[in-house]
Amino acid sequence: MAPTVPLVLRRPGHAARVGRALARGFLFRAWCWVRGFRFTAGRNFRLAGRLSLRGPGRVVFGDNVRVADVVTAWTYDIDAVITVGHDVFLNGPHFWCRRAITVGDRSILAEARLMDTDFHSVQVNRHNPAAPVRVQPITVSDNVWLCAQAALLPGTVIGQNSVVGFGAVCTGEYPADVVIAGNPARVVRSIADESPLTLIDERRTGGE
């Protein structure tokens, strides 16, 4: 039986990129500690892109989180918490958090927008500092895929395994195992009963 060739020898370029991302992740955590940012990340934090932190709140990453492109994680209250689960790929999403934004394990987030506050009041007296501003937590369940330009507004809940399509504007609760699309976003079909081969064939043919 032929010996197994280590991955580092079979794909040296990939191994070098992973090594650089792990090193940058380690240095970034050290930089956050020096600067006083309330940021923590679990094992194997890989920073291949850029992570922008701002504000007094906390940002908590689980194990094996990968960051690509430019990710913003901005908080606007000392009690605000952005929580990202294990094995999550962040490919450019933007978080704006005043209370709580939670992302479940194994999720994929492209250049989406997640904001748990409207920032300004919808009432006509919005220039009055006392005017009420909506603030509601956002929850992205396990194994969710948020496509580019999707927007999750205050109070949004995305069920596990669901896909949020390009440019969808979500508000309210959405079930598990569905494709969500449109503005305002709605469920367009279920994926619960589709086999992996069906999904692969649709990708190749453009879903026709």
N, C-alpha and C positions, 0 to 999 in steps of 0.2 A: 504494500500500500504506500503510495507516494506521500511524502510529508506535506502537511498543509503550509502554504506560504503565508506568512503574516501579512495583514492588510497594509502595514506600513511599507512593505516591499512591493506589493501588487499595485498599490495606488499611492506612491510617495507624495504626489502633489496634493491629493486630498488630505493625507495625514499631516502635511505641513500646514495646510489651511486650518485644520481642526486645532492643531497645536497653537497656532497664532491666536485663534479665537479664544481658546481656553486661557492663554496667558493674558490677553486683553481683559477677559472677564475678571481674572484675579486682580489685576492692577486697578480695574474700575472699582471693585469693591473696596480696595484700600484707599483709593482717592475719595470715595464717598465717606468713608470713616473719618478721614482727615478733614474734609469739608463740612462734616456734620449732617450730611443727608441721611434720612431715615430709610435706608435701602438695605435689604438683605436678599441673598440668593442662595439656593441650595447647591448641591454638588453639580459639577460639570457645566457651570454657567459659561456659555459661549457667546462672545461679543464680536460678531463679524462686521456689524454696521456701527451705528452711533445711537446711544441711549441718552436722551435729554431729560434730566430731572429738574423739577422746579416746585417750590412750595413747601409748606411745613408738615404735610401729611406723610404717611408711610407708604412704601412700595415694597411688596413682598413677592419674590419669585420662588417657585419650587425647584426641584431637581431637573437637570437636563433642559433648561430653557435656552433657546437659541434666538439671538437678536440679529436681524439683518436690516439693511436699508437704514432709515432714520426713524426711531421710535421715540415719541414724546410721552412722558408720564408725569403730568403736572397735577398738583393738588392745591386746593384753595381753602383748606381748613385744617387745623392741627389734628382733628379727629378723622380726617379723610383717609381711606385705605384702598389702595389698588392691589388686588391679590391675583397672581397668575399661578396656575397649578403646575404639575409636573409634565415634562415632555411636550412643552408648548413651543410652537414656532411663531415668532413675532416678526413679520416681514413688513414693517413700516406702519403699524397702527398708531393712532394718536388717542391718548387717554386724557380726559379733563374731568377731574373728580373733586366733588365737594363732600360727599358722604362715603359711598362705597361702589367700587366696580370690581366684579369677581369673574375670572376666566377659569373654566374647568380644565382638567387634565386632557392632554393629547389634542388640544385645539390648534387650529391654524388661523392666524389673523393676518390678512394682507393690509393694504393701506386704507383701513377703515377708521371711522371716527366713533368714539364712545364717550358720551358726555352725560353725566347724571344730574346736570343742572341746566336750566335755560339761560343762566347768567343774568338775564333781565326779566322784569315782570311783563306779562302779556297784557296787563291792565293799562288803561290810558294814562294813569298817573305814574308810569314806569320811571320817570325821572326823580320821583320821590324816593329817598333811601328806605322809607318804611313800606314801600309797595312789596307785596309778596312775590317771591320767586320760587318756582317749582324746583324741588330737589328730591329725587327718588333714586334708590340704588338700581344698578344694572347687573344682571346675572347672565353670563354665557356659560352654559352647561358643558359637560365633557364632550370631547370629540366633535366640536362645532367648527365649521369652516366659514369665516367671514371674508367675502371677496372684496376686491378693491372698491373704494368710493362708497361702501356701505356706511350707513349712519345709524347708530343706536342711541335713541333719545331717552330722557329720564324715565325710569320705570320699566324699561324693556327687559324681558326674560326670553332667552332663546333655549328651547329644549335640546336635549342631548342628540348628537349625531346630525343635527340639521345643518343646512347650507343656506347662507344668506347671500343672495346674488349680487352682482355688480350694480352699484348705485341704489340699492334698496334703502328706504328710509323707514326704520322700524320704531314702533312705539306700542307698548302693551305686551301681552304674553303670547308666545308662539309654541306650538307643541313640539315633541321630539320627532325625529325621522321624517322631516319634510324639507322641501325646497321653498324658500321664501324670496319673493321678488316684488319690485314695483315701488311706486310712491303715490299713496302710502303703501307700505309693504303688506303683502297678504300671502297665504299659503297657496302655491300653484300646483303642487303635487306631492305625493308621498314617496319616500324612498325605502320604506320599511320592508316591502315585499320584493324589491329588486335585487337580483343576484349580482355579484361582482362582475360577471361577464357581460351582463346587460349594460352596466354603467360604463365599462371600458368600451363597448361597441358604440355607445352614444357619444362618447368623447371623440372617437375616431371619425364618426360620420357627422358630427356637429348636431346630434340630437334629432336628425331628420328621420 
